[in-house]
Amino acid sequence: MKGYIKRILNNCREVSYQSMMGEEAGLSLKAHVEMKIHLTFCKYCRHFAAQSKIIDSSLKLYKAQSESDPPYKASETLKQKLRDLIS
C-alpha cells in the first residue's frame, strides 16, 4: 500500500502530460482518481494544469479571432496602387 501511494504522489510527469494533452476525459476510472489524488497533494501539478488550460483557451480564442477577421485592412489607395502594379 505504501508503494502505491508513493507511486501516485511521485508521478508528476504523467499528470502534467495528461493535463497538457487533455487526456483527462479518456482516462480509466482508476487513472482519473489517481490523477485527482495527485493534484490534491501536488501544488506544482495543480498550477501547471491551470496554466495549461489558460494557455489552451487563449490559443483557441486567438485562432478564432485571427481566422474570422484580419486585424488589418488595406486602404482604397493602396488597393488601387497594387492593381496598377499588377496590370
C-alpha positions in Angstrom: 0.0 0.0 0.0 2.9 2.4 0.8 4.4 1.8 -2.6 1.1 2.5 -4.3 0.6 5.8 -2.5 4.2 6.8 -3.3 3.7 6.0 -7.0 0.6 8.2 -7.1 2.3 11.1 -5.4 5.5 10.8 -7.5 4.1 10.8 -11.0 4.3 14.5 -11.9 5.5 13.7 -15.4 2.4 11.5 -16.1 0.0 14.0 -14.6 1.4 17.0 -16.4 1.4 15.1 -19.7 -2.2 14.0 -19.2 -3.4 17.5 -18.3 -1.5 19.1 -21.1 -2.8 16.7 -23.7 -6.4 16.9 -22.4 -6.5 13.1 -21.8 -8.4 13.5 -18.6 -11.7 12.6 -20.4 -10.3 9.4 -21.8 -8.7 8.1 -18.6 -9.9 5.0 -16.8 -11.7 5.5 -13.5 -8.6 4.3 -11.6 -6.2 6.6 -13.5 -8.6 9.5 -13.1 -8.8 9.0 -9.4 -5.1 8.7 -9.1 -4.6 11.9 -11.0 -7.1 13.7 -8.8 -5.3 12.4 -5.7 -2.0 13.6 -7.1 -3.4 17.0 -7.9 -4.8 17.3 -4.4 -1.3 16.9 -2.9 0.9 18.4 -5.6 0.6 22.2 -5.9 3.1 22.3 -8.8 0.9 20.0 -11.0 -2.2 21.9 -10.0 -0.6 25.2 -11.1 0.7 23.5 -14.3 -2.8 22.1 -15.1 -4.4 25.5 -14.5 -1.8 27.3 -16.6 -2.2 24.8 -19.4 -5.9 25.4 -19.5 -5.4 29.1 -19.7 -2.9 28.8 -22.5 -5.1 26.4 -24.4 -8.2 28.6 -24.2 -6.1 31.7 -25.1 -4.7 30.0 -28.2 -8.2 28.8 -29.2 -9.5 32.4 -28.8 -6.6 33.8 -30.8 -7.1 31.3 -33.6 -10.8 32.1 -33.8 -10.1 35.8 -33.9 -7.3 35.6 -36.5 -9.4 33.4 -38.8 -12.5 35.4 -38.6 -11.4 39.0 -39.3 -7.8 40.1 -40.1 -6.6 42.9 -37.9 -5.5 45.0 -40.8 -7.4 46.5 -43.8 -5.9 47.9 -46.9 -6.9 51.4 -47.9 -8.5 52.1 -51.3 -5.4 54.0 -52.4 -3.2 51.0 -51.6 -5.6 48.6 -53.4 -5.5 50.8 -56.5 -1.7 51.1 -56.4 -1.5 47.3 -56.2 -4.0 46.9 -59.1 -1.9 49.3 -61.2 1.3 47.3 -60.4 -0.3 44.0 -61.3 -1.9 45.2 -64.6 
